[in-house]
Amino acid sequence: MDKCLAVITGDIVGSSKLSADRRLSLYQVFPTLTNKLQDRWGEAFPNPISNYRGDGWQAVVTQPEKAVEICLFIRTFFQYQFQQEHLDTRIAIGIGPVNFIPSENVSAGDGPAFLVSGRLLESMDRTRMAIDFVDPSNVLTAEALKNLVLLLDLIATGWKPSQSQAVFWALHGYNQSEIASKWWPASIKQPAISKSLNVAGWEQVKTSLTSIERLLTSVFPQEEG
């Protein structure tokens, strides 16, 4: 079987309510977000996010086991960067083979994973983050992964901006003191970070992400060489 990738398709929830200036800010934030993702995950995120129709976007992750963690990173970024507008993003993860990916415009790519991701986003109603697979080798594992992602979605949907930002920085691997110093728009005290992470259920979320990564690795092992 061809090497499997994760194709991520999303759109911004609530963007129609933005002023013209804020819509411009939304469009301009995608290169910044791409840089943050590439700094954090390197080779797993080789291509820039493709932004289309203003509030639609698409990305490719070359290491599928990292896809859910990356999607949570993206989601928390929008939740706290546009907290006054209460923005969020729907995210559909499609994992499977692809035919081709233009390096500067991943949305022009093609293949089964693109189809699964696009169809999944269209089918999403109340959920904002979901995953599906092209011909999974283990149906039970695929079902477990779908349900784990739905649980993460339920948790993340209830986060307040402070909790989203705390998780966003924690996903970088920073400790609480480092998060406090990097806090936007100004640094805060470490106890406030501890409270936000506890309320967000970060330890449980982190454990779930580890389990998801292991399950995805078992279903789609990395090629050697």
JOTAVEN-V310578 format. One record per backbone hydrogen bond with DSSP energy under -1.0 kcal/mol. CO is the residue of the C=O (numbers start at 0). NH is the residue of the N-H. If there is no record, write none. Layout:
co=CO nh=NH
co=CO nh=NH
This chain:
co=4 nh=95
co=5 nh=60
co=6 nh=93
co=7 nh=58
co=8 nh=91
co=9 nh=56
co=10 nh=89
co=12 nh=87
co=13 nh=16
co=14 nh=17
co=18 nh=22
co=19 nh=23
co=20 nh=24
co=21 nh=25
co=22 nh=26
co=23 nh=27
co=24 nh=28
co=28 nh=32
co=29 nh=33
co=30 nh=34
co=31 nh=35
co=32 nh=36
co=33 nh=37
co=34 nh=38
co=35 nh=39
co=36 nh=40
co=37 nh=41
co=40 nh=43
co=41 nh=44
co=43 nh=61
co=49 nh=57
co=51 nh=55
co=52 nh=54
co=54 nh=11
co=55 nh=51
co=56 nh=9
co=57 nh=49
co=58 nh=7
co=60 nh=5
co=62 nh=65
co=63 nh=66
co=65 nh=69
co=66 nh=70
co=67 nh=71
co=68 nh=72
co=69 nh=73
co=70 nh=74
co=71 nh=75
co=72 nh=76
co=73 nh=77
co=74 nh=78
co=75 nh=79
co=76 nh=80
co=77 nh=81
co=79 nh=82
co=81 nh=86
co=87 nh=12
co=89 nh=10
co=90 nh=129
co=91 nh=8
co=92 nh=131
co=93 nh=6
co=94 nh=133
co=95 nh=4
co=96 nh=112
co=99 nh=109
co=104 nh=107
co=105 nh=108
co=109 nh=98
co=109 nh=99
co=110 nh=114
co=111 nh=115
co=112 nh=116
co=113 nh=117
co=114 nh=118
co=115 nh=119
co=116 nh=120
co=117 nh=121
co=118 nh=122
co=127 nh=90
co=129 nh=92
co=131 nh=94
co=137 nh=141
co=138 nh=142
co=139 nh=143
co=140 nh=144
co=141 nh=145
co=142 nh=146
co=143 nh=147
co=144 nh=148
co=145 nh=149
co=146 nh=150
co=147 nh=151
co=148 nh=152
co=149 nh=153
co=150 nh=154
co=151 nh=155
co=152 nh=156
co=155 nh=158
co=159 nh=163
co=160 nh=164
co=161 nh=165
co=162 nh=166
co=163 nh=167
co=164 nh=168
co=165 nh=169
co=166 nh=170
co=168 nh=171
co=168 nh=173
co=169 nh=172
co=174 nh=178
co=175 nh=179
co=176 nh=180
co=177 nh=181
co=179 nh=187
co=188 nh=192
co=189 nh=193
co=190 nh=194
co=191 nh=195
co=192 nh=196
co=193 nh=197
co=194 nh=198
co=195 nh=199
co=196 nh=201
co=200 nh=204
co=201 nh=205
co=202 nh=206
co=203 nh=207
co=204 nh=208
co=205 nh=209
co=206 nh=210
co=207 nh=211
co=208 nh=212
co=209 nh=213
co=210 nh=214
co=211 nh=215
co=212 nh=216
co=213 nh=217
co=214 nh=218
co=215 nh=219
